[in-house]
Amino acid sequence: MLMVGVPFDHPLLRARMVELRRLMAERGWVEGRNLLMTWRFSGVNEDDLARAAADVVREKPEVIVVGSSAETAAVLEQTRQIPVLFSTASDPVGSGFVRSLERPDGNATGFSNNDPAISEKWVELLTEIAPATRRIGVVFNPYTTPAAGKSYLARLQTSISGAELALEAVHVTEASQIAHEIAAFAARGSGGGLVFLPDSFTFRNAAACATAAAQQRLPAIYPFDTFTLQGGLISYSGAREETAELIASYIDLILRGANVAELPVQFSRSFELVINRTAAAALGLDLPPSLRIRATRIVS
């Protein structure tokens, strides 16, 4: 049995479920014939995650597939025997999920599409599309962001060293705080811009995040195209197609007897740069030719 956990119901997550079924069938694992796939919505707060993780482990599946770092942590609290595959854990070593990227040496491995090193690229792209940026607010939920955001903040601080940029953490732990905290950041001075860190909380509230940034006329870069498709300015992340292929291949290997402790953590080899031209126009920003050429997609 294969157990797949997702934090909440969302069209994008449902599409990924369909894609995983297709990829497993290509590898000879057909649901209803030689594969039982069970889907669980875990929620995003700590109590919901703990309950969902306990329920999943109680079923004793052959493999558990999870998405975010918060889900991975919750499941690993419940089991150190059942193989666990994470699909978007951003800092698996720093979060304690694996001993090393090359040889996890535990019961977890998977795919990391937003390693903290990507933070430097977020700053580069944000200041390229909005060169007037002088203050960068880093928006995240410290309870759901990998390693409480510390790895990302450290890389971001390194990336602005020597530049005329200031960094400020903007914590949001409830949906009702998003607009308020972003407005408070905007009120503290001019030249503001935002970097949103990857976590299940901001993903679930993508529309609210994009709307709050637009209302304060703050250019922002996001970790997934979900945000730009809902009005956000620009996003940069690992390609989703790679994630699905790798997870399916690792499930296949484990079901055929591979040792999860010996399967290295994989990282994105290709990246998606998505720009929302309507959001740029609303902020009075011209899209530099250099960004137009590099964009994977330009949406409205």
N, C-alpha and C positions, 0 to 999 in steps of 0.2 A: 504494500500500500504506500502511496505517495501522498503526503499531506502538504498542502500549500497554504500559507498564511498571508493575508493581505490586510492592511490596517483598517480599511473602510471601503464601502462600495463606491466605485468611481468608474466612469466609462473607459478611461485609459487602462485601469487595472483589469477590467473585464476583457478588454481587447488583448491584454497580455495573457490572460487565462486561455483564450481561444488559440493564440499563437503557440503557447506551450503544448497544448493538446496536439496541434498539428505537427510540431517538431518531434514530439515523442512518438507519434504514429509513424513518422518517417524513419525512425530508428527501430521500429518493430514493436513498440509498446502501444497497444490500442486499448483505450478505455472501454471497459465492459467485457474485454476478452482476456487480456493478460495484465491489465493495469487497473487499479482502483485509485482514482484521484479524488481527494476530499479537500474542499476549499473552506477556509475559516476566516471570518472577519474578526480581527483581533482588537479593534479600537486603537486609540493612541495614548490614553493616559495609563499611568503605571499599574493601577489596579486591574483595568481591563486586560492589559497585556499579560499580567501574571496569571489571571484566570484562564485566558485563552491558551497560553503556553502550557499550563498544567493539563488542560483538556486534551490538547494535541498529543502530548507525551503519553498520556494515559492510553491513547489508542494504539501505541506501539507501532507506528508506521516504519517502513524500511528507510525512508528518507523524509526529512522535513525541509521544505523550501520556505525561506522568509525573505522579506524585502529589506527594511531599514535596519540600522544599527540597534534601535530600541527593541525591535522584535527579536533580533538575533540574541541580544543580551537576555531577554526574558526567557527564551527557549533554553539557552545554555545554563540558566539558573536551575532548570528542571531536569536536564539530562546532559551527561558527558559520555553517553554510549551511542545514541541514535545519530547517524550522520545528519548534519545540518548544513544546508547550502544557503548562503546569503547572496542576494542579487544586487544590492546597492549599499552595502556597508562601506562607509567612506574611509575609515581608519581602522582596519581590523587588528593591526598590531597594537596601536595605542589604546584601543578599546578592550584589549585582552582576549580577543576571540581566537587568535592564532599566535603561536610562538614566533614564527617567521613567515614571510610571504612565500619563500621557496619550499618550505616544509612545515606545514601548519602544526603537525605533531599533536593533534587533538581530534575532536569529532566535528570540526567546522572548517569549511573553506568556501570559496565562491568567487564572486566578481565584485570589483570595486571600480565604479565608474566616475567617482569624484574624489580622488585622492587629495589630501590637503595641498599637495604641490600645485594643483590647479588654481589655487587662490591667487597666485601671481598673475595668471592669465586673466582672471576676473578683473583685477586692478588695471591691467594693461588695456583691456577692452573698454572698461568703464571710462577711463580717462581719454581714450581715443574718440569715443562717440560723444563724450561730454567733457571737453578739455578745460572747462572752467571749474571742474571739481577740485575742491581743496580739503573738504572734510568727508570722510567715508564712515557712514554708519553701518555696522555689521549686524544684521538682523537675524536672530535665531532664538530658539527655545533651548535653554541650557539643559533641560531635562530630557530632550529627545534628540538633540544634536550629538553626533559621535564625540566621545571624550569631553562632553560639555562645551564643545567648540574650541577647546584650548589649542588643538593642533592647527586648526584653521587660523585662529588669531595670531599664533606665532608666525606662520608663513606669511600672513598678510602684513604683519609688522615688518618682517624682513623685506618684503617686496616694496614697501614705501620708504625704506631707509635711504636717506640722501635726497628724497624728493620733498617738495613742499606740500606734503599731505599729512593730515592728522587722522587717527583711527579712533573710533568710539564704538563700544559694544551697545547694542540696542536689544534688550531682552524682552521677549514676548512669550508669555506662558498660557494666555487665554485669548480666544478669538476677539473678545471685546477690547483687548489691550492694543491690538495692531494699529488701528487708526490713531489712537491717543499717543502711543510711544513714538510713532513716526512723525506725528505733528510736533511733538516735544523736541525731537531731534532737529527738525526743520527750523524751529523757533530759536534754537541756540546759536544760529549764525548762518551766513550766506555760503554759497559754494558747496552745498551739501550734495552727496550722492550716496547710494545704498548698494551694499552687497548682501544678498540673502544666502545664508548657508543651507546646505541640503539637510533636511530632516522631515519626518513624517508630518509634523505640525504645520510647518510652512507650506508643504505640498498640499495638505488637506485644505488649507486656507489660501490657496494661490490667488483666487479672485480678489479676496479682501486685501492681500498684500499688494497686488498690482494697483488696485483702486486707491489705496492709501498713499502709495508713492505718487500716483498721478495727481491726486488732490493737492498734495504739497508741492507739486512741480519738481519732484526729485528724480533725476535719472537713476535707474537701478539696473543691476545685472543679477540674473537669477540662475539657479543651478539646474533647472529643467525647462524644456520648451512648454510645459504645461502653463507656466506663468506668462510667457509671451503670447500664447494662444488665447489668453484671457486678459490681454491688454497691457502686459508688461513690456518694457522697452527692449531688452536684449537678454539672451540666455546662451550659456556655453556649457556643454556637458559631454560626457561620453555617449557614443551612439547606442540607442536602445536595442537595435537589432543584434548587436554583438552580445549583449547581456542574455537575451533569450537563447541564442545559439549555444553559448557557453553553458548556461544552466542545464539545458536539455542534454548536452553532451556529458556533463558531469553526473546527472541523474542516471543516464544510460550506463556509464562506467561503474557507478556504485551498485546499481541493480545487477550488474554482471560480475560483481565481486571485487572491484577495486577498493583499496584502502583510502578512506577520505583523508587520513593523516598525511598521505603522500601526494595528494593532489594540490599543486601550488595555487595560490590566490592569483587570479588573472586581472589584468587592468585593460582599460580601453586602449585600442590601437587607433581608433578614429574618433573624431569629435564633431559635434554639431554646433554651429553658430547660427542662431535664429534671431532675426531682427524684426520688430514690429514698426513698420513705417508710419502707421497712424499715430502710435505713441510718440515716435520721434518728432513728427510734425507738431503734435500738441505741445511739446516742450520747446519748440522752436529750434530743433537740432537738425543740422544737415548731415546726411550720411556720407562720410568720407568714401571716395572711390576704393580705398584700400579695404574698407569693411564690406562694401558691396561685392567686391570680387571674392572675398573669403567666405561670405555668408553661405551656409548650406541652404537656407530658405529666408526669404523676405516675405513677411505676412502682413495683413492689414487687420 
